[in-house]
């Protein structure tokens, strides 16, 4: 299996800490510096830049080995492009390492909508709560789907449905403040508080 690769320059820009790095079947978030192996990062001699940034030393991102850049699989929420089921990876796939739909054997796609707070935390989009809010239903059968109407590329054309019988709801309005879901859970910190 081919390992996804990023150039060093991408690790300080596009795929820096907290960046989402795509691979063929899933995506990964680049972990915070506290997870990096400092001995794998070579020093950079740029004294004026270091003084300007008020740091004692600059280091370049590691390059080479498979485990040099720590990553976290993120998001866990996946969508099957064929049957359109949406759910956590362990709900849709039999094997954590192979993001493949257990029903139709198709590769799963990461659900690209996520949430973040001002303190630097990032988390899964609360798709279940988005659909079920204010619609009390005691049913335990919650097989959800994400349907694409295909008329435009807007969030209004992405519709969540559930077998429990709640009314379907599109994702229009899912970008911006979401106070109805309460405060941040502090799930993943990607920048200092």
LUMMIRO-425475 format. One record per residue (C-alpha): residue in one letter; residue number from 1; x, y, z. Coordinates in Angstrom, 3 decimals. Example, Ala and Ser with C-alpha at 12.3 -4.5 7.8 and 13.67 -1.06 7.14 Angstrom:
% residues 2
A / 1 / 12.300 / -4.500 / 7.800
S / 2 / 13.670 / -1.060 / 7.140
% end
This chain:
% residues 193
X / 1 / 0.000 / 0.000 / 0.000
X / 2 / 1.360 / 3.432 / -0.928
X / 3 / 1.929 / 5.763 / 1.992
X / 4 / 0.717 / 9.336 / 1.539
X / 5 / 3.594 / 11.802 / 1.316
X / 6 / 4.001 / 15.518 / 1.947
X / 7 / 6.994 / 17.685 / 1.108
X / 8 / 8.744 / 19.546 / 3.929
X / 9 / 7.529 / 22.867 / 2.561
X / 10 / 3.942 / 21.592 / 2.779
X / 11 / 4.422 / 20.744 / 6.464
X / 12 / 4.903 / 24.427 / 7.296
X / 13 / 2.066 / 25.636 / 5.080
X / 14 / -0.738 / 23.570 / 3.534
X / 15 / -0.364 / 20.521 / 5.790
X / 16 / 0.927 / 22.200 / 8.939
X / 17 / -0.198 / 21.362 / 12.460
X / 18 / -3.959 / 20.854 / 12.467
X / 19 / -4.018 / 20.585 / 8.676
X / 20 / -6.080 / 17.851 / 7.063
X / 21 / -3.932 / 15.629 / 4.873
X / 22 / -5.803 / 13.559 / 2.271
X / 23 / -4.894 / 10.014 / 1.318
X / 24 / -6.575 / 7.722 / -1.191
X / 25 / -9.235 / 6.392 / 1.209
X / 26 / -9.288 / 8.680 / 4.236
X / 27 / -7.764 / 11.812 / 5.708
X / 28 / -5.436 / 12.547 / 8.588
X / 29 / -4.891 / 15.569 / 10.794
X / 30 / -1.281 / 16.559 / 11.414
X / 31 / -0.743 / 16.224 / 15.185
X / 32 / 0.455 / 19.018 / 17.478
X / 33 / 4.142 / 19.609 / 18.237
X / 34 / 3.857 / 17.791 / 21.573
X / 35 / 3.541 / 14.538 / 19.550
X / 36 / 6.544 / 15.177 / 17.278
X / 37 / 9.928 / 13.539 / 17.857
X / 38 / 12.225 / 16.504 / 18.381
X / 39 / 15.361 / 14.512 / 17.582
X / 40 / 14.032 / 13.931 / 14.033
X / 41 / 13.874 / 17.678 / 13.277
X / 42 / 17.115 / 19.224 / 12.052
X / 43 / 18.080 / 22.759 / 13.190
X / 44 / 17.898 / 25.608 / 10.686
X / 45 / 20.516 / 28.361 / 10.878
X / 46 / 18.531 / 31.589 / 10.511
X / 47 / 19.571 / 33.765 / 13.491
X / 48 / 17.781 / 36.934 / 12.315
X / 49 / 14.491 / 35.101 / 11.803
X / 50 / 14.857 / 33.362 / 15.179
X / 51 / 15.469 / 36.744 / 16.882
X / 52 / 12.503 / 38.259 / 15.082
X / 53 / 10.280 / 35.390 / 16.263
X / 54 / 11.826 / 35.563 / 19.767
X / 55 / 12.840 / 31.906 / 19.768
X / 56 / 16.213 / 30.358 / 20.534
X / 57 / 16.193 / 27.874 / 17.671
X / 58 / 14.352 / 27.005 / 14.463
X / 59 / 13.890 / 23.431 / 13.255
X / 60 / 12.702 / 22.072 / 9.944
X / 61 / 10.050 / 19.377 / 9.734
X / 62 / 11.394 / 15.827 / 9.487
X / 63 / 11.467 / 14.074 / 6.150
X / 64 / 11.790 / 10.474 / 5.211
X / 65 / 10.451 / 7.753 / 7.449
X / 66 / 6.834 / 6.702 / 7.655
X / 67 / 6.462 / 7.633 / 11.330
X / 68 / 8.333 / 10.951 / 11.210
X / 69 / 5.199 / 13.104 / 11.083
X / 70 / 2.582 / 12.123 / 13.667
X / 71 / -0.986 / 12.052 / 12.380
X / 72 / -4.451 / 11.287 / 13.725
X / 73 / -7.163 / 9.796 / 11.534
X / 74 / -9.679 / 12.621 / 11.213
X / 75 / -12.515 / 12.935 / 10.686
X / 76 / -13.933 / 9.589 / 11.821
X / 77 / -17.259 / 10.386 / 10.179
X / 78 / -17.394 / 8.693 / 6.771
X / 79 / -19.833 / 8.509 / 3.854
X / 80 / -20.265 / 5.658 / 1.378
X / 81 / -20.434 / 7.081 / -2.167
X / 82 / -22.703 / 4.224 / -3.309
X / 83 / -25.275 / 3.524 / -0.574
X / 84 / -24.859 / 7.061 / 0.910
X / 85 / -24.738 / 5.816 / 4.519
X / 86 / -23.084 / 8.254 / 6.927
X / 87 / -21.580 / 7.299 / 10.259
X / 88 / -18.472 / 6.757 / 12.310
X / 89 / -15.810 / 4.603 / 10.666
X / 90 / -16.379 / 1.672 / 13.052
X / 91 / -20.119 / 1.722 / 12.234
X / 92 / -19.645 / 1.560 / 8.459
X / 93 / -16.524 / -0.579 / 8.044
X / 94 / -15.564 / -3.969 / 9.461
X / 95 / -11.862 / -3.080 / 9.482
X / 96 / -10.496 / 0.098 / 11.072
X / 97 / -7.449 / 0.048 / 8.771
X / 98 / -9.465 / -0.281 / 5.557
X / 99 / -12.138 / 2.391 / 5.224
X / 100 / -14.520 / 0.266 / 3.150
X / 101 / -18.326 / 0.080 / 3.364
X / 102 / -19.357 / -3.224 / 4.947
X / 103 / -22.521 / -3.324 / 2.796
X / 104 / -21.256 / -2.666 / -0.722
X / 105 / -17.445 / -2.927 / -0.362
X / 106 / -16.844 / 0.593 / -1.716
X / 107 / -14.110 / 2.855 / -0.285
X / 108 / -15.564 / 5.318 / 2.225
X / 109 / -15.048 / 9.063 / 1.908
X / 110 / -14.382 / 11.337 / 4.885
X / 111 / -17.260 / 13.696 / 5.729
X / 112 / -15.584 / 17.042 / 5.116
X / 113 / -17.655 / 19.204 / 7.450
X / 114 / -16.027 / 19.733 / 10.862
X / 115 / -16.381 / 22.176 / 13.765
X / 116 / -13.793 / 24.351 / 15.500
X / 117 / -13.858 / 26.780 / 18.405
X / 118 / -11.940 / 29.980 / 19.085
X / 119 / -9.698 / 28.186 / 21.611
X / 120 / -8.190 / 26.021 / 18.856
X / 121 / -10.169 / 22.803 / 19.318
X / 122 / -11.438 / 20.823 / 16.347
X / 123 / -14.108 / 18.115 / 16.349
X / 124 / -16.501 / 16.061 / 14.243
X / 125 / -19.537 / 17.890 / 12.875
X / 126 / -22.541 / 16.828 / 15.020
X / 127 / -24.488 / 15.414 / 12.056
X / 128 / -26.742 / 13.234 / 14.251
X / 129 / -27.733 / 16.187 / 16.468
X / 130 / -28.101 / 18.426 / 13.400
X / 131 / -30.784 / 16.143 / 11.982
X / 132 / -32.504 / 15.090 / 15.217
X / 133 / -32.529 / 18.397 / 17.148
X / 134 / -35.927 / 19.246 / 18.545
X / 135 / -37.431 / 16.058 / 17.117
X / 136 / -37.721 / 13.662 / 20.030
X / 137 / -37.934 / 10.085 / 18.791
X / 138 / -37.338 / 7.081 / 21.033
X / 139 / -36.537 / 4.747 / 18.127
X / 140 / -33.164 / 3.039 / 18.417
X / 141 / -32.923 / 2.482 / 14.655
X / 142 / -30.801 / 5.360 / 13.401
X / 143 / -29.374 / 4.363 / 10.042
X / 144 / -28.543 / 7.706 / 8.486
X / 145 / -27.799 / 8.734 / 4.912
X / 146 / -26.348 / 11.819 / 3.275
X / 147 / -28.119 / 12.384 / -0.029
X / 148 / -26.776 / 14.776 / -2.657
X / 149 / -29.503 / 16.384 / -4.737
X / 150 / -26.943 / 17.380 / -7.348
X / 151 / -28.549 / 20.638 / -8.442
X / 152 / -25.813 / 22.888 / -7.051
X / 153 / -22.684 / 22.482 / -4.965
X / 154 / -24.217 / 24.296 / -1.987
X / 155 / -24.823 / 22.775 / 1.436
X / 156 / -28.554 / 23.161 / 0.793
X / 157 / -28.276 / 20.292 / -1.713
X / 158 / -26.812 / 17.906 / 0.877
X / 159 / -29.662 / 16.300 / 2.825
X / 160 / -29.469 / 14.103 / 5.930
X / 161 / -32.123 / 11.395 / 6.402
X / 162 / -32.683 / 8.786 / 9.109
X / 163 / -34.674 / 5.562 / 9.307
X / 164 / -36.136 / 6.646 / 12.676
X / 165 / -38.664 / 8.803 / 10.840
X / 166 / -37.538 / 12.338 / 11.697
X / 167 / -37.957 / 14.917 / 8.943
X / 168 / -34.978 / 15.153 / 6.593
X / 169 / -32.793 / 18.240 / 6.908
X / 170 / -30.275 / 19.825 / 4.579
X / 171 / -26.932 / 21.230 / 5.705
X / 172 / -27.763 / 24.839 / 4.806
X / 173 / -26.807 / 26.932 / 7.832
X / 174 / -24.207 / 24.446 / 9.074
X / 175 / -21.371 / 26.934 / 8.506
X / 176 / -20.981 / 29.562 / 11.221
X / 177 / -21.811 / 29.631 / 14.929
X / 178 / -23.784 / 26.602 / 16.138
X / 179 / -24.944 / 27.636 / 19.631
X / 180 / -27.730 / 25.022 / 19.696
X / 181 / -25.113 / 22.301 / 20.233
X / 182 / -23.702 / 23.828 / 23.410
X / 183 / -20.116 / 24.652 / 24.168
X / 184 / -16.950 / 23.092 / 22.812
X / 185 / -16.117 / 19.583 / 24.039
X / 186 / -12.373 / 20.312 / 23.807
X / 187 / -11.896 / 17.150 / 21.747
X / 188 / -8.689 / 17.895 / 19.817
X / 189 / -6.480 / 20.876 / 20.492
X / 190 / -4.561 / 21.924 / 17.407
X / 191 / -3.345 / 25.330 / 18.560
X / 192 / -2.292 / 26.707 / 21.935
X / 193 / -5.058 / 28.025 / 24.211
% end
